């Protein structure tokens, strides 16, 4: 099966162009906010607490994603023009950077609010899985983060990405692969939450986040085998690994981090500590 994807990345509303990626990002933020409120209230917090958590999440995800993209994939451009991260007309979000920044932000917040850091990671795994799935749909509309060329009898042509090539090559729709991973993780997290709720017991701390991080990391690692190479300038690690006979992409190296953290969280969850969010002094 062959398909051509040449959808416009913008919509016209009252004569003004709107980026579909931006609309998806905004929708993800609003839906994710409901997930945050659900989890924070369930943990004994207030909607004000949820607003703080969501605000921290939004800023750290955006800043971490932008810095991660330009540091790992376009570091030469970033070093020459660091202000490029604020160029909203230029794409580029690295999920690994978002994960790193939001995790650090949650750690700092948990220390300030005297909450359980790992339990906070558990509760925020829901909106993070949502974002992992939905943002790749935005990448699809931007005709970016495409897959590698395939010589099979099926694939997707991206005329916008491969402008000037004749004929347009067939590629793996890696954006769809990653989107499926994110939404599958989200569905699995709901299953876990519902299971413990029906059993009338509190889920062990670290189980949700550990399951989400490990699954996401493994999924990303596998998808990278069909994803177009993205690194531009971040060659030190890649060259060193190639010389050692280990041929991995930058995305695969970065995917080892959530894989390892997911395993550690699952081992922590085996201790059976029940979820204990709670809040210290009020804001």
C-alpha positions in Angstrom: 0.0 0.0 0.0 1.4 3.4 -1.0 0.1 6.8 0.1 1.1 10.4 -0.5 1.1 12.8 2.4 1.1 16.4 1.3 -1.3 18.0 3.7 -0.8 21.7 4.5 0.8 22.4 7.9 -1.5 25.5 8.3 -5.2 26.3 8.5 -6.8 29.5 7.4 -9.0 31.1 10.1 -10.6 34.5 9.3 -7.8 35.0 6.8 -5.1 34.2 9.4 -2.8 31.2 9.0 -2.7 28.9 12.0 -0.1 26.2 12.4 -1.8 22.8 12.9 1.2 21.8 15.1 0.5 24.7 17.4 -3.2 23.8 17.6 -2.4 20.2 18.5 0.1 21.5 21.1 -2.6 23.7 22.6 -5.2 20.9 22.6 -2.7 18.6 24.3 -2.1 21.2 26.9 -5.8 21.6 27.7 -6.6 17.8 27.7 -3.4 17.2 29.7 -4.6 19.8 32.3 -7.7 17.6 32.9 -5.4 14.6 33.5 -3.3 16.6 35.9 -6.4 17.9 37.9 -7.7 14.3 38.0 -4.5 13.0 39.5 -3.7 15.9 41.8 -7.2 15.9 43.3 -6.9 12.1 43.7 -3.7 12.7 45.7 -5.3 15.2 48.0 -4.3 18.4 46.3 -6.4 21.3 45.0 -7.0 22.7 41.6 -4.6 25.4 42.4 -1.9 22.8 43.0 -2.8 21.2 39.7 -2.4 24.6 38.0 1.1 25.0 39.4 2.0 21.5 38.3 0.6 22.0 34.8 2.4 25.4 34.5 5.7 23.8 35.5 5.0 20.9 33.1 4.2 23.2 30.1 7.3 25.4 30.6 9.8 22.6 31.2 8.4 20.4 28.4 8.6 23.3 25.9 12.0 24.6 27.0 13.5 21.1 27.4 12.2 20.0 24.1 13.6 23.0 22.2 17.0 22.9 24.0 17.2 19.1 23.5 16.5 19.3 19.8 19.1 22.0 19.0 21.7 20.6 21.4 21.5 17.0 20.2 20.4 17.4 16.6 21.5 20.9 15.5 24.1 22.0 17.9 26.2 23.9 15.4 23.3 26.2 14.6 22.5 26.5 18.3 26.0 27.5 19.3 26.1 30.1 16.6 22.6 31.4 17.1 21.2 30.3 20.5 18.2 32.6 20.1 16.9 30.1 17.5 15.1 28.2 20.3 12.6 31.2 20.5 11.9 31.1 16.7 8.4 29.7 16.9 8.3 29.4 13.1 11.1 26.9 13.1 10.2 23.4 14.2 12.2 21.1 16.5 11.2 19.4 19.8 13.2 16.5 21.3 11.1 14.3 23.6 14.2 13.2 25.5 15.0 16.9 26.3 11.4 17.4 27.5 11.6 14.3 29.7 14.8 15.5 31.3 13.7 19.0 32.0 10.2 18.0 33.3 11.8 15.4 35.6 14.2 17.9 37.0 11.3 20.4 37.4 9.2 17.8 39.3 12.1 17.0 41.6 12.6 20.6 42.5 8.8 21.1 43.0 8.5 18.0 45.1 11.2 19.2 47.4 9.5 22.6 47.8 6.1 21.2 48.3 7.2 18.2 50.4 5.6 15.7 48.2 6.7 12.3 47.0 8.8 12.8 43.9 8.3 9.3 42.4 4.6 9.5 43.1 4.5 12.8 41.2 6.2 11.1 38.3 3.5 8.4 38.4 0.7 10.9 38.3 2.2 13.0 35.5 2.9 9.9 33.3 -0.7 10.3 32.0 -0.3 13.7 30.3 3.2 12.8 29.3 2.0 9.8 27.4 -0.7 11.9 25.8 1.9 14.4 24.7 4.1 11.6 23.3 1.3 10.5 21.1 -0.3 13.7 20.0 2.8 15.8 19.2 3.9 13.2 16.6 0.6 13.9 14.8 1.8 17.5 14.7 5.1 16.3 13.2 3.1 14.5 10.6 1.3 17.6 9.6 4.6 19.4 9.4 6.0 16.6 7.2 9.0 16.4 9.5 10.6 13.6 11.6 10.0 11.3 8.7 11.1 7.7 8.4 13.8 6.2 6.3 13.4 5.3 2.6 11.9 1.8 2.2 12.2 -0.3 -0.9 9.2 -2.3 0.1 5.8 -2.3 -1.7 4.3 0.0 0.8 5.1 3.3 2.5 4.3 7.0 2.4 5.6 9.7 0.1 6.3 13.1 1.7 6.5 15.6 -1.2 7.0 18.6 1.2 10.0 16.9 2.9 11.5 15.5 -0.3 10.8 18.6 -2.4 12.8 18.5 -5.6 13.3 14.8 -5.8 11.9 12.8 -8.7 10.3 10.5 -8.0 9.4 11.0 -4.3 10.7 8.1 -2.3 8.6 5.8 -0.2 9.3 6.3 3.5 8.3 4.7 6.8 5.7 6.9 8.5 7.7 7.0 11.7 5.5 9.8 13.1 2.6 7.4 13.1 4.7 4.6 14.7 5.7 6.9 17.6 2.2 8.3 18.0 0.8 4.7 18.3 3.4 4.1 21.0 2.3 7.2 23.0 -1.4 6.5 22.8 -0.9 2.8 23.6 1.0 3.7 26.7 -1.8 6.1 27.7 -4.4 3.3 27.3 -2.2 0.9 29.3 -1.9 3.5 32.1 -5.7 3.9 32.3 -5.9 0.1 32.5 -3.5 0.1 35.4 -5.2 2.9 37.2 -8.6 1.3 36.8 -7.3 -2.1 37.9 -6.1 -0.8 41.3 -9.2 1.4 41.7 -11.5 -1.6 41.2 -9.4 -3.7 43.6 -9.8 -0.9 46.2 -6.0 -0.8 46.8 -3.4 1.9 46.2 -0.9 1.3 43.4 2.7 0.9 44.4 4.8 4.0 43.9 6.9 3.9 40.7 4.8 1.3 38.9 3.0 3.7 36.5 6.0 5.9 35.7 8.3 2.9 35.5 6.0 1.1 33.1 5.5 4.2 31.0 9.2 5.1 30.8 10.4 1.6 30.0 7.8 1.0 27.3 8.4 4.4 25.7 12.2 4.0 25.7 12.0 0.5 24.2 9.4 1.7 21.6 11.5 4.7 20.6 14.7 2.6 20.4 12.9 0.2 18.0 11.3 2.9 15.9 14.7 4.6 15.4 15.7 1.7 13.1 13.1 3.0 10.6 13.5 6.7 11.4 15.5 9.1 9.2 18.8 10.2 10.7 18.4 13.6 12.5 21.7 14.4 14.1 23.5 17.3 12.6 26.7 18.2 14.4 26.2 15.9 17.4 28.8 13.5 16.0 31.2 12.9 18.9 29.2 10.2 20.6 28.1 8.7 17.3 31.6 8.5 15.9 33.0 7.0 19.1 30.3 4.3 19.2 30.8 3.6 15.4 34.5 3.1 16.0 33.7 0.7 18.8 31.5 -1.3 16.4 28.2 -0.1 18.0 26.0 1.5 15.3 23.2 3.4 17.0 21.5 6.7 16.2 21.5 9.6 18.7 17.8 8.8 19.4 18.7 5.3 20.4 21.5 6.4 22.7 19.1 8.8 24.3 16.4 6.2 24.6 18.6 4.2 26.9 18.0 6.8 29.6 14.2 6.3 30.0 14.8 2.5 29.6 17.2 2.5 32.6 15.1 4.8 34.7 12.0 2.8 33.9 13.7 -0.4 35.2 14.9 1.4 38.3 11.4 2.7 39.0 9.9 -0.8 38.6 12.4 -2.2 41.0 11.4 0.5 43.4 7.8 -0.4 42.9 8.5 -4.0 43.9 9.0 -2.7 47.5 5.3 -2.2 47.5 5.1 1.3 49.0 1.6 2.6 48.4 1.0 5.9 46.6 1.3 8.8 49.0 1.2 12.1 47.2 -0.1 14.6 49.7 1.1 18.2 50.1 3.1 20.0 52.7 2.6 23.7 53.4 0.1 25.5 51.1 1.3 27.7 48.3 
